[in-house]
Amino acid sequence: PSTDICTHRRMMNARNTYGLCKPCMNDGNTEGTNIFSLPVVPLQPGLMTDLLSFRFLDILAARKDPSGLSGEVLIDGAPQPPNFKCLSGYVVQDDVVMGTLTVRENLRFSAALRLPSSVKDKEKDKMVDRVIQELGLGRVANSKVGTQLIRGISGGERKRTNIGMELIIDPPVLFLDEPTTGLDASTANSVLLLLKRMGNNGRNIILSIHQPRYSIYRLFDSLTLLVNGKQVYHGPARSALDYFSDMGFTCEAHNNPADFFLDVINGDSTAVALNNADSEGVWTTNQFENESREKGIEDKLVEEYRSSQHYRQTKAELDRIVQGKQGMTVSRSRTITYNTGFLTQFKWVLKRTFRNLALNPQTSVAQVAVTLFLALIVGALFFDVKEDQSGIQNRYLAGALFFIVTNQCFSSLSAAELFITERKLFTHEYISGYYRVSVYFLSKILSDILVMRTIPAIVFSCVAYFMIGLKPTAEAFFTFLFSVAMVAYTATAMAMAISADQTVVAIANIFMTIACVFMMIFAGLLVNLPSIAGWLAWLNTAPRSAWTALQGNEFTGLNFCQGLNSSVAPPGLACTGEEFLDQQGVLHDSWGLWQNHLALGVMTLVFLAIAYLKLRFIRKFT
C-alpha cells in the first residue's frame, strides 16, 4: 500500500509529526528542550528517503520516548495510530536475529508471532518463501545466521535477514537505522540497491545513513538534512547540490556530495564558493561567513531554507494535505498490540529458547562439567565420613554441607547474563509486538532452571552424596537433592533480580558477588546465629535456609558416641545428631525441615517478581 508521511511543527518545543501535516510559521520560543526546531517533511510513497539524523528517524518510527515531545503525526491524513510501531517495519542498526537459527527459521518465527492467528501455517510458509525470494536469500535460506562461535552467513546476508524479519508483515513503511553500519563498501551498496528496488516496487523506505558513498547517495529520491535538530534542507536529492551552490557553496568535482553536505552544515566546509561576488542574490563564502558570525551558521542555513523554493513547495503541499484536518484528536500514548495469543507466543518463544540452548551448548556443557568436577573434588575431600566425632567436623565444621551450598550459590552467577546478552533482541521484538514481557520472562526462566540449574544439581547430588557417604536412605537422598536444587533456584532468581536492569555483565557480577559473600557471612558457619544481636536475627538468607535444611536432613537419627557410655561423656559433647542440632539452634522436627524449603521458595518467588518488574519497566525507547 502507498502511504504518505510527513512531519510538521506547531510549537518550538521539539514538536514533531509524521504523516500529513501543516506547518505553523510562528517562531516564538517555548521553554523546553529544542530537539527539532521546525522539521517540515512530507514523505511520498514509493520513494527512498534519506534522513541524516537517526534521532529524527526514531521519532518518525514511534521508537523514541514521547516524554518532552509534542506535535501531530498523520498517516494518510489520519492521526498516527498508537500501535504504529507494531504496524510498521523497523530495522535496527545492530543485527537482532538469533544466530543459532537458520535464515528460514528466523523468518518463520517472525511470521508465526507477527501475522494474525487467522493466517494458516501454509500461508505463512508461502510468505516466508516470498520474502526469501525477494531478498535473494534462497542460497542461504537453510544456513545458520551465525554467532561468535558458529560460522554463518555474510554481513550483507545477515542485514537482508534483518530486513526480511520486518517485511514478513508487509509493512506500509519500512524504517532502517543506518543499514550500512559494519558493512564493506560493496556489501553496503548491494543492500541499498535492494532497498532501491523495493522502493521502485511501491514500498515506502525511510532510512538514516551517515556519510554514504556517491554510488549509494545517487540512489536516494529525497534528502532531509538536519543540523542540531533544525531543518536546513528537504527536497529531491539530485537538487541538493544546486541548492547549496546557489547559496555560495560549490562541491568540488571529485568530492562526495554527502561529505560535502556534512561539511557545510557543520560549519567547517572546505567547499569552494562562487567567485562572482558582484552577482545579485548570490552569497560568497565571505558574505556567508560574516552573516554566520552574527546569527550562527545553523540559523543562517535555516533562514536560507525557509526562503527557498523547496520550502515554499513543501509548505504548499502540506497546506493542501491537512486542509480541514485541524480539529483531529492526537493520541500521545504508546500501545503495543499482538496478533497472537499468550499460549502461541509462549510456545514459539520457549521453542526458540530451548533450540538456541541445544544448538549453542557450550555454556550448558561447561556448567555441567564444572559441577561434575567440583562434585568429585568435594567427594574426594570428605570421602566416606565416619559416624563419630570426626564425622561431625567433616559434615559440619569443615563444611561439606556448607561447601555444597556455597558451590550452588556461586554456580548460579551465570544467570546474571541471562537478560543482558539478549537485551537488544528482547527490546526490539517486544516493541515490535512479537510477544509479551511475561512470555519472554517465563521462557527464559524455564529454560535456565531446567537446563542450567536442575541438571547440574542432579549431577552434583548423585556424585557427591554417595562419595561423602551421607545417610544411605532414599528419603534422605531425595531431600538432599531437593534442598540443593532449591538453593540453586533461589540464587538464580537473586541473580536475575540484580541483573535484570543492568546492561553490563561485569557490573552485575560485582553486585552478585557482594550479595553472595554477604549471605555466606550470615549462613551460620562463620558465626553462630543464635548468639548474634537481635536486630540482625532477621537476616535469614538463602544459604542459611539451605544449610539448615541439609543439616536437619543429615544429622537427624545419627549417633556419634557408639560404644561410649553417655553417662561418662564429657560435658557439652553431642552424642546424637539431635543434640548437635539443638546446640546450633536448628529445628529437627518435620516442620523445622520443611520451613526452610518454604523460606527458599518464598525468596525465589520474591526475587523472580523483582526481576520481572525490572524487565517490565526498563527503558525500552531511545
C-alpha positions in Angstrom: 0.0 0.0 0.0 1.1 3.5 -0.7 1.4 5.7 2.4 2.1 9.4 2.6 4.1 10.5 5.6 5.1 14.0 6.6 6.2 15.9 9.7 5.1 19.3 10.8 5.8 21.7 13.6 3.4 23.8 15.5 5.5 24.6 18.6 9.2 25.2 19.0 9.3 22.7 21.8 10.5 19.6 19.9 7.1 19.2 18.3 7.2 16.6 15.5 4.6 14.8 13.4 4.5 12.1 10.9 2.0 11.8 8.2 0.1 14.6 6.6 0.7 17.9 8.4 0.6 21.6 8.1 3.4 23.8 9.3 2.9 26.8 11.5 5.1 29.7 10.9 5.0 31.0 14.5 8.6 31.2 15.5 8.0 32.2 19.1 10.3 30.4 21.6 8.8 27.9 24.0 10.5 26.6 27.1 11.8 23.0 26.8 14.4 21.0 25.1 14.7 22.1 21.5 15.4 18.8 19.7 13.8 19.6 16.3 13.1 23.2 15.7 10.9 23.0 12.6 11.0 19.8 10.7 8.6 20.0 7.8 8.9 16.8 5.9 6.3 15.3 3.5 7.4 11.8 2.6 5.9 10.5 -0.5 5.0 6.8 -1.2 7.2 4.7 -3.4 10.4 6.8 -2.7 13.5 6.1 -0.7 14.1 8.9 1.6 17.4 9.5 3.4 17.4 11.3 6.8 20.8 12.3 8.0 19.5 12.0 11.6 18.9 8.8 13.5 17.0 10.6 16.3 14.5 12.0 13.8 14.1 8.5 12.4 13.3 7.1 15.8 10.6 9.8 16.3 9.1 9.1 12.9 9.0 5.4 13.7 7.5 6.0 17.2 10.5 4.4 18.8 11.5 7.3 20.9 10.3 8.1 24.4 7.4 10.6 23.8 8.3 12.5 27.0 9.2 16.1 26.1 7.8 15.7 22.6 4.7 17.4 21.4 3.1 17.5 18.0 0.9 15.7 15.5 1.6 12.6 13.5 -0.6 11.9 10.4 -0.5 8.8 8.3 -2.5 9.2 5.0 -4.3 12.2 6.6 -5.2 10.3 9.8 -3.5 10.6 13.2 -0.7 8.1 13.7 -2.2 5.1 15.5 -0.8 4.4 19.0 0.4 1.0 17.8 2.2 2.4 14.8 5.5 0.8 15.8 3.8 -2.6 15.6 2.4 -1.9 12.2 5.5 -0.5 10.5 8.8 -2.2 10.0 12.0 -1.0 11.8 15.4 -2.4 11.1 17.7 -1.5 13.9 21.4 -0.6 13.4 22.7 -3.7 15.2 21.6 -7.1 13.8 19.0 -8.6 16.1 18.4 -12.1 14.8 19.0 -15.4 16.6 22.4 -16.5 15.3 21.9 -20.2 16.1 18.9 -20.5 13.9 18.8 -20.6 10.1 17.6 -17.7 8.0 14.3 -19.6 7.3 13.8 -20.4 11.0 14.2 -16.7 12.0 11.7 -15.6 9.3 9.3 -18.3 10.3 9.5 -17.1 13.9 8.6 -13.6 12.8 5.7 -14.9 10.7 4.4 -17.1 13.5 4.1 -14.2 16.0 3.5 -11.1 13.9 1.0 -12.4 11.4 -2.6 -12.9 12.7 -3.6 -16.3 14.0 -6.3 -16.4 11.3 -3.5 -16.8 8.7 -2.9 -20.6 8.2 0.6 -22.1 8.6 0.8 -22.9 4.9 0.2 -19.3 4.0 2.8 -18.1 6.5 5.3 -20.5 4.9 4.5 -19.1 1.5 5.1 -15.5 2.8 8.4 -16.7 4.2 9.4 -18.1 0.8 8.3 -14.9 -0.9 10.4 -12.8 1.4 13.4 -15.1 0.9 13.0 -14.8 -2.9 12.5 -11.1 -2.8 15.7 -10.6 -0.7 17.8 -13.0 -2.7 18.4 -15.3 0.3 17.5 -18.6 -1.4 21.1 -19.8 -1.4 21.5 -19.4 2.4 17.9 -20.0 3.5 18.8 -23.1 5.4 22.1 -21.8 6.7 22.6 -20.6 10.3 22.9 -16.9 10.7 26.0 -17.4 12.8 27.4 -16.4 16.2 30.8 -15.7 17.6 31.4 -19.5 17.8 29.3 -20.6 14.8 30.4 -19.6 11.3 27.3 -18.2 9.5 26.2 -16.1 6.6 27.9 -12.9 5.3 27.3 -9.5 6.7 25.1 -8.4 3.8 23.0 -11.6 4.0 22.6 -11.0 7.7 21.4 -7.5 7.1 18.9 -8.7 4.5 17.7 -11.3 7.0 17.0 -8.4 9.4 15.1 -6.6 6.7 13.2 -9.8 6.0 12.1 -10.1 9.6 10.2 -6.8 9.1 9.0 -7.5 5.6 7.1 -10.5 6.8 4.2 -8.3 7.9 4.2 -6.3 4.6 4.5 -3.0 6.5 3.2 0.2 4.9 6.5 1.9 5.9 10.0 0.4 6.4 12.4 2.3 8.6 16.1 1.5 8.7 18.6 2.9 11.2 22.0 3.1 9.4 21.6 -0.1 7.4 25.2 0.1 6.1 26.9 0.0 9.5 29.6 -2.7 9.8 29.4 -3.5 6.1 32.1 -3.0 3.5 31.5 -0.6 0.6 30.5 -3.3 -1.9 28.1 -5.0 0.5 26.6 -1.7 1.6 26.0 -0.8 -2.0 24.2 -4.1 -2.6 21.9 -3.6 0.4 21.0 -0.1 -0.8 20.3 -1.4 -4.3 17.9 -3.9 -2.8 16.2 -1.1 -0.9 16.0 0.9 -4.1 14.3 -1.9 -5.9 11.8 -2.3 -3.1 11.1 1.5 -3.3 10.6 1.2 -7.0 8.0 -1.5 -6.4 5.9 0.8 -4.3 7.4 0.3 -0.8 8.0 3.3 1.4 11.6 3.3 2.5 12.9 5.8 5.1 16.4 5.4 6.4 19.1 7.2 8.3 22.7 7.0 7.0 25.9 8.8 7.7 28.4 9.6 5.0 27.2 7.3 2.2 29.5 7.0 -0.7 28.4 8.5 -4.0 27.1 5.3 -5.6 24.7 5.0 -2.6 23.8 8.7 -2.4 22.6 8.8 -6.0 20.1 6.1 -5.2 18.1 8.4 -2.9 15.0 10.0 -4.2 14.7 12.7 -1.5 17.0 14.0 1.1 16.5 15.7 4.5 19.3 17.5 6.3 19.1 18.5 10.0 21.7 20.3 12.0 21.1 20.2 15.8 17.5 19.4 15.1 16.9 22.3 12.7 15.9 21.5 9.2 18.2 23.0 6.6 17.0 21.1 3.5 14.3 18.8 2.3 13.8 18.0 -1.3 14.9 16.0 -4.2 18.4 14.5 -3.6 19.5 15.4 -7.1 18.7 19.1 -6.5 20.7 19.4 -3.2 24.0 20.3 -4.9 22.4 23.1 -6.9 20.6 24.4 -3.8 23.8 24.8 -1.9 25.6 26.1 -5.0 23.1 28.9 -5.2 23.9 29.7 -1.6 27.6 30.0 -2.5 28.9 26.5 -1.7 30.1 24.5 -4.7 31.0 20.9 -4.3 34.4 20.1 -5.8 34.4 17.8 -8.8 35.6 14.6 -7.0 34.1 15.3 -3.6 31.3 13.1 -2.2 28.1 15.1 -2.0 27.2 13.5 1.3 30.5 14.5 2.9 30.2 17.9 1.3 26.7 18.5 2.9 28.0 17.4 6.3 30.9 19.9 6.0 28.6 22.7 5.1 26.1 22.2 7.9 28.8 21.6 10.5 30.4 24.9 9.7 33.8 23.6 8.6 33.2 23.5 4.9 36.1 23.5 2.5 33.7 24.0 -0.3 34.7 26.5 -3.0 32.2 29.4 -3.1 31.3 31.0 -6.3 33.7 33.8 -7.1 31.1 36.1 -8.6 30.8 38.4 -5.6 29.0 41.1 -7.6 26.2 38.9 -8.7 22.9 39.8 -7.1 21.3 37.3 -4.8 24.5 35.1 -4.7 26.4 34.7 -1.5 30.1 34.4 -1.5 31.9 32.5 1.2 33.0 35.7 3.0 29.5 37.1 2.9 28.1 33.9 4.3 30.7 33.7 7.0 30.1 37.3 8.0 26.4 36.6 8.3 27.1 33.4 10.1 29.2 35.1 12.8 26.2 37.3 13.6 23.5 34.6 13.5 25.3 31.3 13.6 25.6 29.0 10.7 22.7 26.9 11.9 20.3 29.9 11.9 21.6 31.2 8.6 21.1 27.8 6.9 17.6 27.6 8.4 16.8 31.1 7.2 18.1 30.4 3.7 16.0 27.2 3.5 12.8 29.0 4.6 13.2 31.5 1.9 13.9 28.8 -0.8 11.6 27.5 -3.4 11.8 24.0 -1.8 10.3 25.2 1.4 7.5 27.1 -0.4 6.6 24.0 -2.4 6.7 21.9 0.8 4.5 24.3 2.7 2.0 24.5 -0.2 1.8 20.7 -0.3 1.3 20.4 3.4 -1.4 23.1 3.4 -3.2 21.1 0.7 -2.8 17.8 2.6 -4.1 19.0 6.0 -6.8 21.3 4.8 -9.8 20.7 7.1 -8.0 18.4 9.5 -7.1 20.9 12.2 -9.6 19.5 14.7 -8.3 16.0 14.8 -7.5 14.4 18.2 -3.9 13.3 18.6 -3.1 10.3 20.8 0.1 10.6 22.8 0.0 7.0 24.0 2.4 4.2 23.0 0.5 1.0 22.7 1.8 -2.4 21.8 -0.7 -4.8 20.2 -0.3 -8.5 19.5 -1.6 -10.6 16.6 -1.2 -13.9 18.6 -2.4 -15.1 22.0 -0.3 -15.8 25.1 -0.1 -19.6 24.5 1.0 -19.2 20.9 3.7 -16.7 21.9 4.8 -18.9 24.8 5.1 -22.0 22.5 7.3 -20.3 19.9 9.5 -18.3 22.3 10.1 -21.3 24.5 10.8 -23.5 21.5 13.3 -20.9 20.2 15.0 -20.6 23.6 15.5 -24.4 24.0 16.6 -24.7 20.4 19.1 -21.9 21.0 20.5 -23.8 24.0 20.7 -27.1 22.1 22.5 -25.5 19.1 24.8 -23.4 21.3 25.6 -25.9 24.1 29.0 -24.5 25.2 27.6 -22.8 28.3 25.4 -25.6 29.5 28.1 -28.3 28.9 30.6 -26.1 30.7 28.2 -25.7 33.6 27.7 -29.5 33.9 31.4 -30.2 33.5 32.4 -27.7 36.2 29.7 -29.1 38.5 30.9 -32.7 38.0 34.5 -31.6 38.7 33.6 -29.9 41.9 31.4 -32.8 43.0 34.4 -35.1 42.5 36.6 -32.7 44.5 34.2 -32.4 47.5 33.6 -36.1 47.3 37.3 -36.9 47.5 37.9 -34.4 50.3 35.1 -35.8 52.5 35.2 -39.3 51.2 33.3 -41.8 53.3 32.9 -39.8 56.5 32.6 -41.8 59.7 29.7 -41.7 62.1 31.8 -40.4 65.0 33.1 -37.0 66.4 35.3 -36.6 63.3 32.2 -37.1 61.2 30.6 -34.0 62.9 33.6 -32.0 61.8 33.7 -33.3 58.3 29.9 -33.0 57.9 29.6 -29.6 59.6 32.6 -27.7 60.9 34.9 -28.5 58.0 31.9 -27.6 55.8 31.0 -30.5 53.5 27.4 -29.3 53.6 28.5 -25.7 53.7 30.7 -26.2 50.6 27.8 -27.8 48.8 25.6 -24.7 49.5 28.4 -22.3 48.6 29.0 -24.1 45.3 25.4 -23.9 44.3 25.2 -20.1 45.1 28.3 -19.2 43.1 27.5 -21.6 40.2 24.3 -19.5 39.7 26.3 -16.4 38.9 26.0 -17.3 35.2 22.3 -16.4 35.4 23.4 -12.7 35.7 23.9 -12.5 31.9 20.6 -14.2 31.1 18.7 -10.9 30.3 21.8 -8.8 29.5 23.2 -10.6 26.4 19.8 -10.6 24.6 18.7 -7.1 25.8 18.7 -5.5 22.3 16.9 -8.6 20.8 14.3 -8.5 23.5 13.7 -4.8 23.4 13.3 -4.8 19.6 11.0 -7.8 19.5 8.9 -6.6 22.4 8.4 -3.1 20.9 7.6 -4.6 17.5 4.8 -6.7 19.0 6.3 -10.2 18.8 5.4 -11.2 22.4 4.6 -10.0 25.9 7.2 -9.4 28.5 5.7 -12.3 30.6 6.1 -14.7 27.7 9.8 -13.9 27.3 10.4 -13.9 31.1 8.8 -17.3 31.6 10.5 -18.9 28.7 14.0 -17.7 29.8 13.2 -18.8 33.4 12.0 -22.3 32.5 14.9 -23.0 30.1 17.5 -21.8 32.5 16.1 -23.6 35.5 15.7 -26.9 33.7 19.0 -26.9 31.7 21.4 -24.8 33.8 20.2 -25.5 37.3 18.3 -28.7 37.7 20.6 -30.9 35.6 23.8 -29.7 37.4 22.0 -30.1 40.8 21.2 -33.7 39.9 24.7 -34.5 38.7 26.3 -32.9 41.8 24.0 -34.7 44.2 24.4 -38.1 42.6 28.2 -37.9 42.7 28.9 -36.0 46.0 26.2 -37.6 48.1 27.4 -41.2 47.8 31.1 -40.4 47.7 30.8 -38.5 51.0 28.8 -41.3 52.5 25.8 -39.4 53.7 22.7 -41.1 55.1 22.0 -44.1 52.8 18.3 -43.8 52.6 16.2 -42.9 49.6 14.2 -40.3 51.6 17.4 -38.6 52.8 18.9 -38.5 49.3 15.9 -37.0 47.6 15.5 -34.5 50.4 19.2 -33.6 49.9 18.6 -33.3 46.1 15.6 -31.1 46.6 17.5 -28.8 49.0 20.4 -28.5 46.6 18.1 -27.7 43.7 16.1 -25.1 45.8 19.2 -23.2 46.8 20.3 -23.1 43.1 16.8 -21.8 42.1 16.9 -19.1 44.8 20.4 -18.0 44.0 19.5 -17.9 40.3 16.4 -15.8 41.0 18.5 -13.4 43.0 21.0 -13.1 40.2 18.1 -12.3 37.8 16.7 -9.7 40.2 20.1 -8.0 40.4 20.9 -8.1 36.7 17.5 -7.6 35.0 18.0 -3.8 34.7 21.8 -3.9 34.1 23.4 -3.5 30.7 27.0 -4.7 31.6 27.6 -8.3 32.7 30.7 -7.3 34.7 28.8 -4.8 36.9 26.0 -7.4 37.5 28.6 -10.0 38.6 30.1 -7.5 41.0 26.8 -7.0 42.7 26.1 -10.7 42.7 29.5 -11.5 44.3 28.9 -8.9 47.1 25.4 -10.4 47.7 26.8 -13.9 47.9 29.6 -13.0 50.3 27.1 -11.2 52.5 24.9 -14.2 52.6 27.7 -16.6 53.4 28.7 -14.4 56.4 25.2 -14.9 57.9 24.8 -18.5 56.8 26.0 -19.9 60.2 29.4 -21.3 59.6 31.4 -18.2 60.5 29.1 -17.1 63.3 26.5 -18.9 65.4 23.3 -17.1 64.6 21.6 -17.7 67.9 24.4 -15.7 69.6 24.3 -12.6 67.3 22.4 -9.4 68.2 18.7 -9.5 68.0 18.5 -6.7 65.4 20.5 -8.9 63.0 18.4 -12.0 63.6 16.1 -11.3 60.7 19.0 -12.0 58.2 17.8 -15.5 57.3 19.5 -15.7 53.9 19.1 -18.4 51.2 22.4 -20.2 52.2 21.3 -20.2 55.8 18.0 -21.8 55.0 19.5 -24.4 52.6 22.4 -25.2 55.0 19.9 -25.6 57.9 17.7 -27.9 55.8 20.7 -30.1 54.8 21.8 -30.3 58.5 18.3 -31.3 59.6 18.2 -33.9 56.9 21.6 -35.4 57.6 22.1 -35.2 61.4 18.6 -36.4 62.5 18.9 -40.0 63.7 22.7 -40.2 63.8 24.7 -41.4 66.9 28.3 -40.1 67.2 29.0 -41.9 70.5 28.6 -45.5 69.6 30.3 -47.7 72.2 30.7 -44.8 74.6 28.7 -44.7 77.8 26.7 -41.5 77.6 26.9 -41.1 81.5 30.7 -40.6 81.3 30.6 -38.5 78.1 32.4 -35.1 78.6 30.0 -32.2 79.2 28.9 -30.4 76.1 29.7 -33.4 73.9 27.0 -34.0 71.3 26.4 -37.8 71.1 23.4 -37.6 68.8 22.5 -35.6 65.8 19.6 -34.1 67.6 21.8 -32.8 70.4 24.2 -31.3 67.9 21.3 -29.6 66.0 20.0 -28.2 69.3 23.4 -26.7 70.0 23.3 -25.0 66.6 19.7 -23.7 67.1 18.4 -25.9 64.3 14.9 -27.3 64.5 15.0 -31.0 63.7 11.3 -31.9 63.6 9.4 -32.4 60.3 8.2 -28.7 60.2 11.7 -27.5 61.0 13.0 -29.2 57.9 10.3 -28.0 55.5 10.0 -24.5 56.8 13.5 -23.9 55.3 12.3 -25.2 52.0 9.3 -22.9 52.3 11.6 -20.0 53.0 13.7 -20.8 49.9 10.5 -21.0 47.8 9.2 -17.6 49.1 12.6 -15.9 48.5 12.7 -17.4 45.0 9.2 -16.0 44.1 10.1 -12.6 45.6 13.3 -12.4 43.6 11.6 -13.5 40.4 8.9 -10.9 41.0 11.6 -8.2 41.3 13.3 -9.4 38.1 10.0 -9.4 36.2 9.1 -5.9 37.3 12.6 -4.6 36.4 12.3 -6.2 33.0 8.8 -4.9 32.6 9.6 -1.3 33.3 13.2 -0.9 32.0 13.6 1.8 29.4 12.7 0.4 26.0 12.6 3.6 24.0 15.6 5.6 23.0 
